[in-house]
Amino acid sequence: MMNMAIREAAEQHIELIQPPFDELYRTMGHENFEKFFHYFGGQNVYVPTLRTVLSDAIKAKAVQECRECAMTHNEVAKKYGYTGRYLRKVVNGK
């Protein structure tokens, strides 16, 4: 994608990359950073919280644990940051 000279410039002068993109570059590495900008460049992108993105997976895991283990709904709910009442509704499909 990007030529080698640009990659070298970015890697040698990460401190000159504008925040918060400098942290993204350090975290993602050059190739993934380039892919990110290829896909999202020029767009306004809303980035929700990690909890929001993972909410369905978290609920599924909590329900699985409620059905499989000896823990109470309240114990499982506390483990995943829910209330017992909310988790009972999720388990019952409401």
C-alpha positions, -999 to 999 in steps of 0.1 A, spaced: 0 0 0 21 29 13 56 31 0 86 22 22 98 58 26 65 69 42 66 39 65 101 47 76 92 84 82 62 74 103 82 48 124 111 72 130 90 102 140 60 87 158 61 116 182 51 139 153 19 119 145 -11 139 157 -29 126 189 -48 104 193 -35 88 161 0 84 175 -13 61 202 -33 41 176 -1 38 155 18 25 185 -9 0 194 -19 -12 159 14 -12 142 20 3 107 2 -23 86 -30 -23 106 -28 15 109 -26 18 72 -56 -6 67 -76 14 93 -71 46 73 -77 29 40 -111 18 52 -121 48 74 -101 77 59 -122 108 53 -153 95 72 -167 106 105 -166 76 127 -183 71 160 -164 49 184 -187 35 211 -173 22 244 -158 -13 245 -186 -24 268 -212 -14 242 -194 -33 214 -190 -64 235 -224 -63 252 -241 -92 233 -211 -114 239 -210 -105 276 -247 -112 280 -244 -146 261 -215 -156 284 -234 -146 315 -265 -165 304 -243 -196 297 -228 -194 331 -262 -191 348 -274 -222 330 -242 -243 335 -228 -235 370 -238 -235 406 -235 -197 409 -266 -177 416 -280 -151 392 -268 -124 415 -232 -138 417 -230 -141 379 -246 -106 375 -220 -91 398 -192 -108 379 -203 -92 346 -214 -58 360 -252 -64 358 -279 -64 384 -295 -97 393 -328 -84 382 -315 -74 347 -297 -107 343 -329 -127 352 -347 -108 324 -320 -116 300 -319 -153 309 -357 -154 306 -356 -137 272 -374 -105 281 
